[in-house]
Amino acid sequence: MNSKTKEYSSLLIRYIILLLAPLGNLIIFYTIFTPLTLYLSYFFINLFFETSLYNSYLFFGTNAINMIPACVAGAAYYLLLILNLSTREIPLQKRILLLISSFASFLILNSLRIFFLALLLNYSLAYFNALHLFFWYIMSTLFVVIIWFVHVKLFKIKAIPIYSDLLKLKKVLYKQ
């Protein structure tokens, strides 16, 4: 396979994956990351409180947290996947490592967020409610942005998601 065919195949495959990934309301992300988030959050909370786990509930002290889909933030994982797959000129092995690393980073930050909120819930319901909304609306997005930019720097990525692909397509279309 010549380099142009390989490049076009890569582009097509990357965008087909991006179109298929959200099918079923992001079920693939929730299937993978719900138990991981639940158990990692349990681990962190259990460092400070005697904690028990039942289904999607974490019980500690006199409190309980229900790990609903919004806690798992499946859309954030999908956004990281979009950023990864819509960036051209990343070799496959590097792309896979970048994806695993960015997903792991978000998983850890998200579980630490849940842990921090659990500490806050144990201290004050009013503070918990206020900060919970702040984390939900602002911090999750910031986590994704920060993770992406840190990984771009670490992995020395020069291309810009979507834009670099569009530039390449423009060159190909206007060249013919």
HELIX and SHEET records of a PDB file:
HELIX    1   1 SER A    3  LEU A   20  1                                  18    
HELIX    2   2 LEU A   23  ASN A   46  1                                  24    
HELIX    3   3 PRO A   69  VAL A   72  1                                   4    
HELIX    4   4 GLY A   74  LEU A   85  1                                  12    
HELIX    5   5 LEU A   92  TYR A  123  1                                  32    
HELIX    6   6 LEU A  125  PHE A  134  1                                  10    
HELIX    7   7 PHE A  135  MET A  139  3                                   5    
HELIX    8   8 SER A  140  LEU A  154  1                                  15    
HELIX    9   9 TYR A  163  LYS A  175  1                                  13    
SHEET    1   A 3 THR A  51  TYR A  54  0                                        
SHEET    2   A 3 TYR A  57  PHE A  60 -1                                        
SHEET    3   A 3 ASN A  63  ASN A  66 -1                                        
END                                                                             
